Amino acid sequence: MFEYYPLVQNTVSYSDNASENPFRKGDVLRGSGYGFGFNFGVTNGFGYQMLYKKLQIKELEISGTKTTVPDDRYSSFGVDEFSLGFLIRY
């Protein structure tokens, strides 16, 4: 299976006010990404699923100011996620 995420968005709900943390509550991170995975052993309605997602952040909205990353202040960053799940189909 393959998934494409043309827009991913996360709004910061909590942020420690440490000086090295640029994010504050209400800041927004936007980007895009993809995922791919496999289903195994789906018999009698049961099986397993493995899924890998890669999300890349391309835009930040910090204190109401939008910026595209990477720029002179922020480097490019993203999220790599792997999950394993149990499936029940009926």
Summary of the structure (lengths in Angstrom):
residues: 90
radius of gyration: 17.5
end to end distance: 19.5
largest distance: 55.0
contacts: 208
relative contact order: 0.25
helix: 0%
strand: 66%
